Amino acid sequence: MSLAYVILGLLQQQERTGYDLKTECFDQCVAHLWPADQAQIYRTLDKLEAQGWIVCTIEIQHDRPNRKVYRLTASGQTALTTWLQTHVPPPLLRESLLVQLYFAAPLPNAAIIHLLEQELASRRDKLAVCEAIAVPLFNNPTASRDQTLHRLVLELMTRREQTYLDWLQDAIAMISQQREPGCE
């Protein structure tokens, strides 16, 4: 998946500036799914505009710099709809921690545990971010279709982080009981 489809999806919801995309969307709504910095967002907006998938209008402001407001075009909507209906294979798993752990046998237990504890803290932070996102619960009859889909995504993200936390705690306990290298 590319950042382009995330931006198309966000612009499908409403017209936005690049600044709005960063502060309202990537820093808040989708930070747990797809992080992006300001430069990536603006480069992608330029590419999408060149493809004709979005258009930009300039809003003149007298008290502040002019605003460039982006909106989806018909061809952008078609591209997004096609992508939404196309299965995207899972990404290749490239987790540095797992590779580090795979080759960590020569290290002392304390070094391995320290590495795992750092990941544990990072994953706890990510879980806290997920838990802080306000989306109505599944049984809420007033929840919109968007809110229900957002809840489904958030539920998977939360479960995945909790599973990772559980695994890290198990791994720390196991390493704590292992004999140190050279002590056989």
QUISULGI-V664923 format. One record per residue. SS is DSSP state (H for helix, E for strand, C for the rest). Layout:
SS
SS
This chain:
C
C
H
H
H
H
H
H
H
H
H
H
H
C
C
E
E
H
H
H
H
H
H
H
H
H
H
H
H
C
C
C
C
C
C
C
C
H
H
H
H
H
H
H
H
H
H
H
H
H
H
C
C
E
E
E
E
E
E
C
C
C
C
C
C
C
E
E
E
E
E
E
C
H
H
H
H
H
H
H
H
H
H
H
C
C
C
C
C
C
C
C
C
C
C
H
H
H
H
H
H
H
C
H
H
H
C
C
H
H
H
H
H
H
H
H
H
H
H
H
H
H
H
H
H
H
H
H
H
H
H
H
C
C
C
C
C
C
C
C
C
C
C
C
H
H
H
H
H
H
H
H
H
H
H
H
H
H
H
H
H
H
H
H
H
H
H
H
H
H
H
H
H
H
H
H
H
C
C
C
C
C
C
C
